Amino acid sequence: MSEESADTGGRSRQLPVFFCPYCGDEELTPHGDGSEWHCAACLRTFTVRLTGTGVHQP
């Protein structure tokens, strides 16, 4: 769950996930090494990764 961000100026941890991307349920618990989440409703384990914000730096 940690993401080192030397060039983004600050946040060293991602914000928590608030709902399951598969079923929409909100009963999530951290799973594994901390970057995974487990949904108690649909029994899926998943990770969420930020791939970009749409902001381009020169």
C-alpha positions as CSV (number, residue, x, y, z in Angstrom):
1,M,0.0,0.0,0.0
2,S,3.0,2.3,0.1
3,E,4.0,4.2,-3.0
4,E,7.1,6.3,-2.9
5,S,6.6,9.5,-4.8
6,A,9.7,11.7,-4.8
7,D,8.7,13.7,-7.8
8,T,5.0,14.2,-6.9
9,G,5.9,16.2,-3.8
10,G,4.3,14.5,-0.9
11,R,2.0,11.6,-0.5
12,S,3.9,8.5,0.5
13,R,0.8,6.3,0.9
14,Q,-2.3,5.8,-1.3
15,L,-5.7,6.6,0.0
16,P,-7.8,3.7,1.1
17,V,-10.3,2.1,-1.3
18,F,-13.9,2.8,-0.3
19,F,-15.8,0.3,-2.4
20,C,-15.3,-2.9,-4.4
21,P,-14.8,-2.2,-8.1
22,Y,-16.6,-5.5,-9.0
23,C,-19.7,-5.5,-6.8
24,G,-19.8,-2.0,-5.2
25,D,-19.9,-3.3,-1.6
26,E,-18.1,-1.2,1.1
27,E,-17.0,-4.1,3.4
28,L,-13.3,-4.2,2.4
29,T,-10.3,-5.3,4.4
30,P,-6.6,-5.1,3.7
31,H,-5.2,-8.3,2.4
32,G,-1.7,-9.7,1.9
33,D,1.3,-7.3,1.8
34,G,-1.0,-4.2,2.2
35,S,-1.5,-3.3,-1.5
36,E,-4.3,-5.8,-1.9
37,W,-7.9,-5.5,-0.7
38,H,-10.4,-8.3,0.0
39,C,-14.2,-7.9,-0.5
40,A,-16.3,-9.9,1.9
41,A,-19.4,-9.6,-0.3
42,C,-18.1,-11.1,-3.6
43,L,-15.0,-12.8,-2.1
44,R,-12.6,-11.2,-4.5
45,T,-9.2,-9.9,-3.8
46,F,-7.9,-7.1,-5.9
47,T,-5.4,-4.2,-6.1
48,V,-5.9,-0.7,-7.3
49,R,-3.1,1.2,-9.1
50,L,-3.0,4.8,-10.3
51,T,-1.6,4.9,-13.8
52,G,-1.8,8.6,-14.3
53,T,-3.7,11.8,-13.7
54,G,-3.8,13.3,-17.2
55,V,-1.4,16.1,-16.1
56,H,1.7,16.2,-18.4
57,Q,5.0,17.8,-17.1
58,P,7.4,19.1,-19.7
